[in-house]
Every structure is written in structure tokens, then in C-alpha cells.
Amino acid sequence: MSEFVKVAAADDIPVGEMKSVRARHAKVVVCHLKDGFFAMADECSHDYVPISTGWVRGDNVVCPRHGAIFDIKTGEAKAPPAVAGIDVFETKVENGDVYVLVD
């Protein structure tokens, strides 16, 4: 059964930055863009390193290891060496806290 899990205070993640969190069993990176909060699996699909150690560039996150680029909103791989996308999670903000929907 899926449910929203509180993962961070919204104020803890400035616009244009991201934060690695744990949502139950899942390692997730929460990204704060101009139009809201988005969450994706915190693992590059190419080399399995934490994507949260990379950086946000517009609506994308860049993997620090080999420079693979992923769309933060969809998880789609945008540049090699990654060809597979990353899982994304639904988010919501309530009372100043960020929640991620997990199974």
C-alpha cells in the first residue's frame, strides 16, 4: 500500500538544490525547482552512484561520475552514458514539510 512519507522540511532545500533522503526503504533525492518539489531514486541508472552527489542544472540533474543527465520531473535519461531513466516519486508539500509517495 502506497502512502506519503515525510522526508524533509521545505525550507531545508533551497530552489535549485537537492537533498538525499530515505523514504522507508527507498533512497530518494528531493529536488526543489522553481515550480515545486520533485523526487527521484537516488541512483544513477548507468553506474549506480548516488545522483544526489551531482548537481542541478535547470530541470535536470547531472551525475557526478560520468556526466549522465536526467530530467528531474520525468526521470528520463537525457544524455549518455545513461540510456535508462530513473524512477520518480510523487511529492506534496503540507504545513511546510515535503512528502514523497512510496510503496
PDB file as gemmi writes it, atoms N, CA and C in Angstrom:
CRYST1    1.000    1.000    1.000  90.00  90.00  90.00 P 1                      
ATOM      1  N   MET A   1       0.822  -1.174   0.000  1.00  0.00           N  
ATOM      2  CA  MET A   1       0.000   0.000   0.000  1.00  0.00           C  
ATOM      3  C   MET A   1       0.876   1.252   0.000  1.00  0.00           C  
ATOM      4  N   SER A   2       0.618   2.137  -0.927  1.00  0.00           N  
ATOM      5  CA  SER A   2       1.392   3.369  -1.038  1.00  0.00           C  
ATOM      6  C   SER A   2       0.895   4.409  -0.044  1.00  0.00           C  
ATOM      7  N   GLU A   3       1.851   5.190   0.485  1.00  0.00           N  
ATOM      8  CA  GLU A   3       1.473   6.303   1.342  1.00  0.00           C  
ATOM      9  C   GLU A   3       2.555   7.374   1.281  1.00  0.00           C  
ATOM     10  N   PHE A   4       2.157   8.601   1.594  1.00  0.00           N  
ATOM     11  CA  PHE A   4       3.104   9.697   1.632  1.00  0.00           C  
ATOM     12  C   PHE A   4       3.905   9.639   2.926  1.00  0.00           C  
ATOM     13  N   VAL A   5       5.229   9.814   2.786  1.00  0.00           N  
ATOM     14  CA  VAL A   5       6.146   9.786   3.922  1.00  0.00           C  
ATOM     15  C   VAL A   5       6.847  11.135   3.997  1.00  0.00           C  
ATOM     16  N   LYS A   6       6.859  11.733   5.182  1.00  0.00           N  
ATOM     17  CA  LYS A   6       7.556  13.000   5.385  1.00  0.00           C  
ATOM     18  C   LYS A   6       9.061  12.762   5.271  1.00  0.00           C  
ATOM     19  N   VAL A   7       9.723  13.581   4.426  1.00  0.00           N  
ATOM     20  CA  VAL A   7      11.152  13.377   4.205  1.00  0.00           C  
ATOM     21  C   VAL A   7      12.012  14.591   4.528  1.00  0.00           C  
ATOM     22  N   ALA A   8      11.415  15.791   4.560  1.00  0.00           N  
ATOM     23  CA  ALA A   8      12.211  16.990   4.819  1.00  0.00           C  
ATOM     24  C   ALA A   8      11.305  18.178   5.072  1.00  0.00           C  
ATOM     25  N   ALA A   9      11.868  19.196   5.692  1.00  0.00           N  
ATOM     26  CA  ALA A   9      11.196  20.491   5.776  1.00  0.00           C  
ATOM     27  C   ALA A   9      11.459  21.215   4.460  1.00  0.00           C  
ATOM     28  N   ALA A  10      10.445  21.849   3.913  1.00  0.00           N  
ATOM     29  CA  ALA A  10      10.594  22.538   2.630  1.00  0.00           C  
ATOM     30  C   ALA A  10      11.696  23.597   2.689  1.00  0.00           C  
ATOM     31  N   ASP A  11      11.832  24.264   3.813  1.00  0.00           N  
ATOM     32  CA  ASP A  11      12.850  25.311   3.964  1.00  0.00           C  
ATOM     33  C   ASP A  11      14.279  24.762   3.948  1.00  0.00           C  
ATOM     34  N   ASP A  12      14.432  23.464   4.139  1.00  0.00           N  
ATOM     35  CA  ASP A  12      15.764  22.856   4.162  1.00  0.00           C  
ATOM     36  C   ASP A  12      16.350  22.641   2.768  1.00  0.00           C  
ATOM     37  N   ILE A  13      15.532  22.817   1.728  1.00  0.00           N  
ATOM     38  CA  ILE A  13      16.002  22.577   0.360  1.00  0.00           C  
ATOM     39  C   ILE A  13      15.734  23.831  -0.472  1.00  0.00           C  
ATOM     40  N   PRO A  14      16.733  24.695  -0.629  1.00  0.00           N  
ATOM     41  CA  PRO A  14      16.545  25.917  -1.415  1.00  0.00           C  
ATOM     42  C   PRO A  14      16.265  25.612  -2.889  1.00  0.00           C  
ATOM     43  N   VAL A  15      15.625  26.548  -3.572  1.00  0.00           N  
ATOM     44  CA  VAL A  15      15.369  26.405  -5.008  1.00  0.00           C  
ATOM     45  C   VAL A  15      16.701  26.204  -5.732  1.00  0.00           C  
ATOM     46  N   GLY A  16      16.718  25.214  -6.636  1.00  0.00           N  
ATOM     47  CA  GLY A  16      17.921  24.914  -7.406  1.00  0.00           C  
ATOM     48  C   GLY A  16      18.849  23.922  -6.733  1.00  0.00           C  
ATOM     49  N   GLU A  17      18.421  23.387  -5.586  1.00  0.00           N  
ATOM     50  CA  GLU A  17      19.250  22.411  -4.875  1.00  0.00           C  
ATOM     51  C   GLU A  17      18.485  21.119  -4.643  1.00  0.00           C  
ATOM     52  N   MET A  18      19.188  20.128  -4.117  1.00  0.00           N  
ATOM     53  CA  MET A  18      18.575  18.827  -3.861  1.00  0.00           C  
ATOM     54  C   MET A  18      19.107  18.266  -2.557  1.00  0.00           C  
ATOM     55  N   LYS A  19      18.393  17.270  -2.038  1.00  0.00           N  
ATOM     56  CA  LYS A  19      18.764  16.648  -0.775  1.00  0.00           C  
ATOM     57  C   LYS A  19      18.476  15.160  -0.838  1.00  0.00           C  
ATOM     58  N   SER A  20      19.428  14.357  -0.411  1.00  0.00           N  
ATOM     59  CA  SER A  20      19.247  12.911  -0.331  1.00  0.00           C  
ATOM     60  C   SER A  20      18.498  12.589   0.952  1.00  0.00           C  
ATOM     61  N   VAL A  21      17.461  11.752   0.822  1.00  0.00           N  
ATOM     62  CA  VAL A  21      16.648  11.366   1.976  1.00  0.00           C  
ATOM     63  C   VAL A  21      16.323   9.879   1.874  1.00  0.00           C  
ATOM     64  N   ARG A  22      15.805   9.356   2.963  1.00  0.00           N  
ATOM     65  CA  ARG A  22      15.322   7.978   2.960  1.00  0.00           C  
ATOM     66  C   ARG A  22      13.825   8.022   3.192  1.00  0.00           C  
ATOM     67  N   ALA A  23      13.080   7.387   2.288  1.00  0.00           N  
ATOM     68  CA  ALA A  23      11.631   7.277   2.415  1.00  0.00           C  
ATOM     69  C   ALA A  23      11.315   5.799   2.572  1.00  0.00           C  
ATOM     70  N   ARG A  24      11.184   5.395   3.810  1.00  0.00           N  
ATOM     71  CA  ARG A  24      11.080   3.972   4.158  1.00  0.00           C  
ATOM     72  C   ARG A  24      12.316   3.253   3.659  1.00  0.00           C  
ATOM     73  N   HIS A  25      12.147   2.336   2.720  1.00  0.00           N  
ATOM     74  CA  HIS A  25      13.258   1.530   2.214  1.00  0.00           C  
ATOM     75  C   HIS A  25      13.963   2.173   1.018  1.00  0.00           C  
ATOM     76  N   ALA A  26      13.407   3.243   0.478  1.00  0.00           N  
ATOM     77  CA  ALA A  26      13.926   3.831  -0.759  1.00  0.00           C  
ATOM     78  C   ALA A  26      14.889   4.986  -0.479  1.00  0.00           C  
ATOM     79  N   LYS A  27      16.021   4.984  -1.203  1.00  0.00           N  
ATOM     80  CA  LYS A  27      16.925   6.126  -1.196  1.00  0.00           C  
ATOM     81  C   LYS A  27      16.441   7.072  -2.286  1.00  0.00           C  
ATOM     82  N   VAL A  28      16.090   8.286  -1.882  1.00  0.00           N  
ATOM     83  CA  VAL A  28      15.446   9.245  -2.766  1.00  0.00           C  
ATOM     84  C   VAL A  28      16.208  10.562  -2.727  1.00  0.00           C  
ATOM     85  N   VAL A  29      16.226  11.262  -3.845  1.00  0.00           N  
ATOM     86  CA  VAL A  29      16.745  12.624  -3.865  1.00  0.00           C  
ATOM     87  C   VAL A  29      15.576  13.550  -4.165  1.00  0.00           C  
ATOM     88  N   VAL A  30      15.395  14.553  -3.300  1.00  0.00           N  
ATOM     89  CA  VAL A  30      14.331  15.541  -3.475  1.00  0.00           C  
ATOM     90  C   VAL A  30      14.964  16.797  -4.058  1.00  0.00           C  
ATOM     91  N   CYS A  31      14.423  17.250  -5.179  1.00  0.00           N  
ATOM     92  CA  CYS A  31      14.938  18.428  -5.872  1.00  0.00           C  
ATOM     93  C   CYS A  31      13.904  19.548  -5.769  1.00  0.00           C  
ATOM     94  N   HIS A  32      14.376  20.748  -5.503  1.00  0.00           N  
ATOM     95  CA  HIS A  32      13.485  21.903  -5.413  1.00  0.00           C  
ATOM     96  C   HIS A  32      13.724  22.781  -6.632  1.00  0.00           C  
ATOM     97  N   LEU A  33      12.755  22.785  -7.534  1.00  0.00           N  
ATOM     98  CA  LEU A  33      12.810  23.625  -8.727  1.00  0.00           C  
ATOM     99  C   LEU A  33      11.898  24.826  -8.529  1.00  0.00           C  
ATOM    100  N   LYS A  34      11.962  25.764  -9.440  1.00  0.00           N  
ATOM    101  CA  LYS A  34      11.125  26.973  -9.342  1.00  0.00           C  
ATOM    102  C   LYS A  34       9.643  26.635  -9.258  1.00  0.00           C  
ATOM    103  N   ASP A  35       9.236  25.535  -9.907  1.00  0.00           N  
ATOM    104  CA  ASP A  35       7.821  25.181  -9.926  1.00  0.00           C  
ATOM    105  C   ASP A  35       7.456  24.052  -8.964  1.00  0.00           C  
ATOM    106  N   GLY A  36       8.288  23.793  -7.963  1.00  0.00           N  
ATOM    107  CA  GLY A  36       7.920  22.833  -6.941  1.00  0.00           C  
ATOM    108  C   GLY A  36       9.004  21.831  -6.594  1.00  0.00           C  
ATOM    109  N   PHE A  37       8.585  20.834  -5.824  1.00  0.00           N  
ATOM    110  CA  PHE A  37       9.480  19.769  -5.372  1.00  0.00           C  
ATOM    111  C   PHE A  37       9.240  18.518  -6.205  1.00  0.00           C  
ATOM    112  N   PHE A  38      10.332  17.829  -6.536  1.00  0.00           N  
ATOM    113  CA  PHE A  38      10.276  16.608  -7.323  1.00  0.00           C  
ATOM    114  C   PHE A  38      11.224  15.600  -6.677  1.00  0.00           C  
ATOM    115  N   ALA A  39      10.885  14.326  -6.812  1.00  0.00           N  
ATOM    116  CA  ALA A  39      11.706  13.295  -6.185  1.00  0.00           C  
ATOM    117  C   ALA A  39      11.991  12.174  -7.172  1.00  0.00           C  
ATOM    118  N   MET A  40      13.192  11.643  -7.071  1.00  0.00           N  
ATOM    119  CA  MET A  40      13.601  10.525  -7.926  1.00  0.00           C  
ATOM    120  C   MET A  40      14.511   9.600  -7.126  1.00  0.00           C  
ATOM    121  N   ALA A  41      14.677   8.384  -7.634  1.00  0.00           N  
ATOM    122  CA  ALA A  41      15.574   7.431  -6.991  1.00  0.00           C  
ATOM    123  C   ALA A  41      16.972   8.022  -6.955  1.00  0.00           C  
ATOM    124  N   ASP A  42      17.649   7.873  -5.846  1.00  0.00           N  
ATOM    125  CA  ASP A  42      18.987   8.442  -5.673  1.00  0.00           C  
ATOM    126  C   ASP A  42      20.055   7.457  -6.144  1.00  0.00           C  
ATOM    127  N   GLU A  43      19.959   7.106  -7.440  1.00  0.00           N  
ATOM    128  CA  GLU A  43      20.922   6.169  -8.011  1.00  0.00           C  
ATOM    129  C   GLU A  43      20.966   6.339  -9.524  1.00  0.00           C  
ATOM    130  N   CYS A  44      22.135   6.612 -10.040  1.00  0.00           N  
ATOM    131  CA  CYS A  44      22.319   6.743 -11.484  1.00  0.00           C  
ATOM    132  C   CYS A  44      22.067   5.390 -12.144  1.00  0.00           C  
ATOM    133  N   SER A  45      21.298   5.397 -13.202  1.00  0.00           N  
ATOM    134  CA  SER A  45      20.987   4.139 -13.886  1.00  0.00           C  
ATOM    135  C   SER A  45      22.180   3.594 -14.671  1.00  0.00           C  
ATOM    136  N   HIS A  46      23.188   4.400 -14.877  1.00  0.00           N  
ATOM    137  CA  HIS A  46      24.370   3.949 -15.619  1.00  0.00           C  
ATOM    138  C   HIS A  46      25.403   3.282 -14.721  1.00  0.00           C  
ATOM    139  N   ASP A  47      25.714   3.919 -13.583  1.00  0.00           N  
ATOM    140  CA  ASP A  47      26.819   3.413 -12.757  1.00  0.00           C  
ATOM    141  C   ASP A  47      26.443   3.224 -11.289  1.00  0.00           C  
ATOM    142  N   TYR A  48      25.169   3.441 -10.966  1.00  0.00           N  
ATOM    143  CA  TYR A  48      24.616   3.149  -9.645  1.00  0.00           C  
ATOM    144  C   TYR A  48      25.229   3.961  -8.507  1.00  0.00           C  
ATOM    145  N   VAL A  49      25.806   5.113  -8.800  1.00  0.00           N  
ATOM    146  CA  VAL A  49      26.288   6.012  -7.749  1.00  0.00           C  
ATOM    147  C   VAL A  49      25.144   6.939  -7.338  1.00  0.00           C  
ATOM    148  N   PRO A  50      25.201   7.526  -6.144  1.00  0.00           N  
ATOM    149  CA  PRO A  50      24.140   8.451  -5.731  1.00  0.00           C  
ATOM    150  C   PRO A  50      24.103   9.681  -6.638  1.00  0.00           C  
ATOM    151  N   ILE A  51      22.963   9.912  -7.247  1.00  0.00           N  
ATOM    152  CA  ILE A  51      22.785  11.063  -8.128  1.00  0.00           C  
ATOM    153  C   ILE A  51      22.787  12.355  -7.312  1.00  0.00           C  
ATOM    154  N   SER A  52      22.498  12.258  -6.023  1.00  0.00           N  
ATOM    155  CA  SER A  52      22.439  13.432  -5.148  1.00  0.00           C  
ATOM    156  C   SER A  52      23.803  14.083  -4.936  1.00  0.00           C  
ATOM    157  N   THR A  53      24.872  13.404  -5.286  1.00  0.00           N  
ATOM    158  CA  THR A  53      26.207  13.994  -5.157  1.00  0.00           C  
ATOM    159  C   THR A  53      26.583  14.786  -6.410  1.00  0.00           C  
ATOM    160  N   GLY A  54      25.664  14.845  -7.370  1.00  0.00           N  
ATOM    161  CA  GLY A  54      25.864  15.634  -8.578  1.00  0.00           C  
ATOM    162  C   GLY A  54      25.334  17.042  -8.373  1.00  0.00           C  
ATOM    163  N   TRP A  55      24.795  17.635  -9.437  1.00  0.00           N  
ATOM    164  CA  TRP A  55      24.283  18.995  -9.328  1.00  0.00           C  
ATOM    165  C   TRP A  55      23.057  19.190 -10.210  1.00  0.00           C  
ATOM    166  N   VAL A  56      22.256  20.180  -9.823  1.00  0.00           N  
ATOM    167  CA  VAL A  56      21.060  20.541 -10.569  1.00  0.00           C  
ATOM    168  C   VAL A  56      21.453  21.553 -11.640  1.00  0.00           C  
ATOM    169  N   ARG A  57      20.985  21.307 -12.876  1.00  0.00           N  
ATOM    170  CA  ARG A  57      21.199  22.229 -13.990  1.00  0.00           C  
ATOM    171  C   ARG A  57      19.849  22.427 -14.669  1.00  0.00           C  
ATOM    172  N   GLY A  58      19.183  23.530 -14.339  1.00  0.00           N  
ATOM    173  CA  GLY A  58      17.834  23.762 -14.871  1.00  0.00           C  
ATOM    174  C   GLY A  58      16.875  22.739 -14.307  1.00  0.00           C  
ATOM    175  N   ASP A  59      16.185  22.005 -15.197  1.00  0.00           N  
ATOM    176  CA  ASP A  59      15.257  20.942 -14.789  1.00  0.00           C  
ATOM    177  C   ASP A  59      15.908  19.568 -14.831  1.00  0.00           C  
ATOM    178  N   ASN A  60      17.229  19.534 -14.847  1.00  0.00           N  
ATOM    179  CA  ASN A  60      17.971  18.278 -14.940  1.00  0.00           C  
ATOM    180  C   ASN A  60      18.921  18.123 -13.766  1.00  0.00           C  
ATOM    181  N   VAL A  61      19.304  16.874 -13.525  1.00  0.00           N  
ATOM    182  CA  VAL A  61      20.356  16.587 -12.558  1.00  0.00           C  
ATOM    183  C   VAL A  61      21.470  15.886 -13.321  1.00  0.00           C  
ATOM    184  N   VAL A  62      22.715  16.260 -12.995  1.00  0.00           N  
ATOM    185  CA  VAL A  62      23.887  15.717 -13.666  1.00  0.00           C  
ATOM    186  C   VAL A  62      24.595  14.775 -12.707  1.00  0.00           C  
ATOM    187  N   CYS A  63      24.852  13.548 -13.156  1.00  0.00           N  
ATOM    188  CA  CYS A  63      25.558  12.567 -12.348  1.00  0.00           C  
ATOM    189  C   CYS A  63      27.031  12.977 -12.234  1.00  0.00           C  
ATOM    190  N   PRO A  64      27.587  12.928 -11.031  1.00  0.00           N  
ATOM    191  CA  PRO A  64      28.963  13.360 -10.837  1.00  0.00           C  
ATOM    192  C   PRO A  64      30.017  12.404 -11.407  1.00  0.00           C  
ATOM    193  N   ARG A  65      29.644  11.176 -11.641  1.00  0.00           N  
ATOM    194  CA  ARG A  65      30.647  10.172 -12.041  1.00  0.00           C  
ATOM    195  C   ARG A  65      31.024  10.257 -13.511  1.00  0.00           C  
ATOM    196  N   HIS A  66      30.040  10.193 -14.406  1.00  0.00           N  
ATOM    197  CA  HIS A  66      30.334  10.200 -15.840  1.00  0.00           C  
ATOM    198  C   HIS A  66      29.555  11.266 -16.605  1.00  0.00           C  
ATOM    199  N   GLY A  67      28.816  12.119 -15.889  1.00  0.00           N  
ATOM    200  CA  GLY A  67      28.114  13.226 -16.539  1.00  0.00           C  
ATOM    201  C   GLY A  67      26.781  12.895 -17.177  1.00  0.00           C  
ATOM    202  N   ALA A  68      26.216  11.729 -16.870  1.00  0.00           N  
ATOM    203  CA  ALA A  68      24.881  11.418 -17.382  1.00  0.00           C  
ATOM    204  C   ALA A  68      23.902  12.466 -16.875  1.00  0.00           C  
ATOM    205  N   ILE A  69      22.907  12.794 -17.686  1.00  0.00           N  
ATOM    206  CA  ILE A  69      21.935  13.824 -17.324  1.00  0.00           C  
ATOM    207  C   ILE A  69      20.538  13.216 -17.322  1.00  0.00           C  
ATOM    208  N   PHE A  70      19.764  13.556 -16.284  1.00  0.00           N  
ATOM    209  CA  PHE A  70      18.414  13.034 -16.127  1.00  0.00           C  
ATOM    210  C   PHE A  70      17.436  14.178 -15.908  1.00  0.00           C  
ATOM    211  N   ASP A  71      16.251  14.064 -16.508  1.00  0.00           N  
ATOM    212  CA  ASP A  71      15.179  15.023 -16.298  1.00  0.00           C  
ATOM    213  C   ASP A  71      14.614  14.814 -14.892  1.00  0.00           C  
ATOM    214  N   ILE A  72      14.628  15.841 -14.084  1.00  0.00           N  
ATOM    215  CA  ILE A  72      14.190  15.727 -12.694  1.00  0.00           C  
ATOM    216  C   ILE A  72      12.704  15.393 -12.592  1.00  0.00           C  
ATOM    217  N   LYS A  73      11.887  15.905 -13.501  1.00  0.00           N  
ATOM    218  CA  LYS A  73      10.442  15.716 -13.419  1.00  0.00           C  
ATOM    219  C   LYS A  73       9.987  14.353 -13.928  1.00  0.00           C  
ATOM    220  N   THR A  74      10.681  13.806 -14.920  1.00  0.00           N  
ATOM    221  CA  THR A  74      10.243  12.545 -15.531  1.00  0.00           C  
ATOM    222  C   THR A  74      11.187  11.383 -15.265  1.00  0.00           C  
ATOM    223  N   GLY A  75      12.425  11.667 -14.878  1.00  0.00           N  
ATOM    224  CA  GLY A  75      13.435  10.626 -14.689  1.00  0.00           C  
ATOM    225  C   GLY A  75      14.093  10.174 -15.974  1.00  0.00           C  
ATOM    226  N   GLU A  76      13.673  10.732 -17.104  1.00  0.00           N  
ATOM    227  CA  GLU A  76      14.204  10.331 -18.412  1.00  0.00           C  
ATOM    228  C   GLU A  76      15.705  10.627 -18.518  1.00  0.00           C  
ATOM    229  N   ALA A  77      16.449   9.669 -19.084  1.00  0.00           N  
ATOM    230  CA  ALA A  77      17.865   9.885 -19.371  1.00  0.00           C  
ATOM    231  C   ALA A  77      17.964  10.841 -20.554  1.00  0.00           C  
ATOM    232  N   LYS A  78      18.679  11.954 -20.369  1.00  0.00           N  
ATOM    233  CA  LYS A  78      18.765  12.989 -21.398  1.00  0.00           C  
ATOM    234  C   LYS A  78      20.111  13.001 -22.112  1.00  0.00           C  
ATOM    235  N   ALA A  79      21.132  12.396 -21.507  1.00  0.00           N  
ATOM    236  CA  ALA A  79      22.463  12.393 -22.126  1.00  0.00           C  
ATOM    237  C   ALA A  79      23.239  11.167 -21.672  1.00  0.00           C  
ATOM    238  N   PRO A  80      24.033  10.599 -22.598  1.00  0.00           N  
ATOM    239  CA  PRO A  80      24.828   9.435 -22.251  1.00  0.00           C  
ATOM    240  C   PRO A  80      25.899   9.800 -21.223  1.00  0.00           C  
ATOM    241  N   PRO A  81      26.419   8.811 -20.559  1.00  0.00           N  
ATOM    242  CA  PRO A  81      26.350   7.400 -20.913  1.00  0.00           C  
ATOM    243  C   PRO A  81      25.080   6.680 -20.462  1.00  0.00           C  
ATOM    244  N   ALA A  82      24.209   7.325 -19.711  1.00  0.00           N  
ATOM    245  CA  ALA A  82      22.970   6.651 -19.288  1.00  0.00           C  
ATOM    246  C   ALA A  82      21.999   6.563 -20.451  1.00  0.00           C  
ATOM    247  N   VAL A  83      21.338   5.423 -20.569  1.00  0.00           N  
ATOM    248  CA  VAL A  83      20.296   5.248 -21.580  1.00  0.00           C  
ATOM    249  C   VAL A  83      18.951   4.919 -20.928  1.00  0.00           C  
ATOM    250  N   ALA A  84      18.989   4.419 -19.695  1.00  0.00           N  
ATOM    251  CA  ALA A  84      17.765   4.106 -18.950  1.00  0.00           C  
ATOM    252  C   ALA A  84      17.460   5.242 -17.985  1.00  0.00           C  
ATOM    253  N   GLY A  85      16.189   5.477 -17.769  1.00  0.00           N  
ATOM    254  CA  GLY A  85      15.769   6.528 -16.863  1.00  0.00           C  
ATOM    255  C   GLY A  85      15.862   6.109 -15.407  1.00  0.00           C  
ATOM    256  N   ILE A  86      15.463   7.029 -14.542  1.00  0.00           N  
ATOM    257  CA  ILE A  86      15.447   6.824 -13.098  1.00  0.00           C  
ATOM    258  C   ILE A  86      13.990   6.914 -12.642  1.00  0.00           C  
ATOM    259  N   ASP A  87      13.598   6.076 -11.693  1.00  0.00           N  
ATOM    260  CA  ASP A  87      12.242   6.126 -11.147  1.00  0.00           C  
ATOM    261  C   ASP A  87      11.983   7.467 -10.478  1.00  0.00           C  
ATOM    262  N   VAL A  88      10.771   7.997 -10.662  1.00  0.00           N  
ATOM    263  CA  VAL A  88      10.366   9.229  -9.996  1.00  0.00           C  
ATOM    264  C   VAL A  88       9.245   8.913  -9.020  1.00  0.00           C  
ATOM    265  N   PHE A  89       9.076   9.797  -8.039  1.00  0.00           N  
ATOM    266  CA  PHE A  89       8.077   9.630  -6.997  1.00  0.00           C  
ATOM    267  C   PHE A  89       7.216  10.882  -6.925  1.00  0.00           C  
ATOM    268  N   GLU A  90       5.942  10.692  -6.659  1.00  0.00           N  
ATOM    269  CA  GLU A  90       5.046  11.823  -6.464  1.00  0.00           C  
ATOM    270  C   GLU A  90       5.409  12.525  -5.156  1.00  0.00           C  
ATOM    271  N   THR A  91       5.305  13.856  -5.151  1.00  0.00           N  
ATOM    272  CA  THR A  91       5.586  14.631  -3.949  1.00  0.00           C  
ATOM    273  C   THR A  91       4.414  15.545  -3.623  1.00  0.00           C  
ATOM    274  N   LYS A  92       4.391  16.008  -2.382  1.00  0.00           N  
ATOM    275  CA  LYS A  92       3.451  17.046  -1.969  1.00  0.00           C  
ATOM    276  C   LYS A  92       4.076  17.802  -0.812  1.00  0.00           C  
ATOM    277  N   VAL A  93       3.603  19.035  -0.622  1.00  0.00           N  
ATOM    278  CA  VAL A  93       4.052  19.856   0.500  1.00  0.00           C  
ATOM    279  C   VAL A  93       2.834  20.182   1.348  1.00  0.00           C  
ATOM    280  N   GLU A  94       2.942  19.897   2.641  1.00  0.00           N  
ATOM    281  CA  GLU A  94       1.874  20.201   3.598  1.00  0.00           C  
ATOM    282  C   GLU A  94       2.494  20.794   4.850  1.00  0.00           C  
ATOM    283  N   ASN A  95       1.950  21.910   5.286  1.00  0.00           N  
ATOM    284  CA  ASN A  95       2.405  22.550   6.539  1.00  0.00           C  
ATOM    285  C   ASN A  95       3.917  22.734   6.565  1.00  0.00           C  
ATOM    286  N   GLY A  96       4.506  23.066   5.407  1.00  0.00           N  
ATOM    287  CA  GLY A  96       5.939  23.341   5.354  1.00  0.00           C  
ATOM    288  C   GLY A  96       6.833  22.125   5.278  1.00  0.00           C  
ATOM    289  N   ASP A  97       6.257  20.944   5.121  1.00  0.00           N  
ATOM    290  CA  ASP A  97       7.032  19.713   5.011  1.00  0.00           C  
ATOM    291  C   ASP A  97       6.853  19.063   3.659  1.00  0.00           C  
ATOM    292  N   VAL A  98       7.897  18.394   3.172  1.00  0.00           N  
ATOM    293  CA  VAL A  98       7.863  17.690   1.889  1.00  0.00           C  
ATOM    294  C   VAL A  98       7.593  16.217   2.160  1.00  0.00           C  
ATOM    295  N   TYR A  99       6.659  15.660   1.391  1.00  0.00           N  
ATOM    296  CA  TYR A  99       6.287  14.249   1.482  1.00  0.00           C  
ATOM    297  C   TYR A  99       6.519  13.578   0.138  1.00  0.00           C  
ATOM    298  N   VAL A 100       6.910  12.307   0.184  1.00  0.00           N  
ATOM    299  CA  VAL A 100       7.124  11.507  -1.016  1.00  0.00           C  
ATOM    300  C   VAL A 100       6.236  10.277  -0.925  1.00  0.00           C  
ATOM    301  N   LEU A 101       5.578   9.945  -2.050  1.00  0.00           N  
ATOM    302  CA  LEU A 101       4.718   8.765  -2.105  1.00  0.00           C  
ATOM    303  C   LEU A 101       5.558   7.530  -2.395  1.00  0.00           C  
ATOM    304  N   VAL A 102       5.551   6.576  -1.467  1.00  0.00           N  
ATOM    305  CA  VAL A 102       6.302   5.331  -1.639  1.00  0.00           C  
ATOM    306  C   VAL A 102       5.411   4.137  -1.343  1.00  0.00           C  
ATOM    307  N   ASP A 103       5.817   2.974  -1.860  1.00  0.00           N  
ATOM    308  CA  ASP A 103       5.082   1.721  -1.594  1.00  0.00           C  
ATOM    309  C   ASP A 103       5.445   1.187  -0.223  1.00  0.00           C  
TER     310      ASP A 103                                                      
END                                                                             
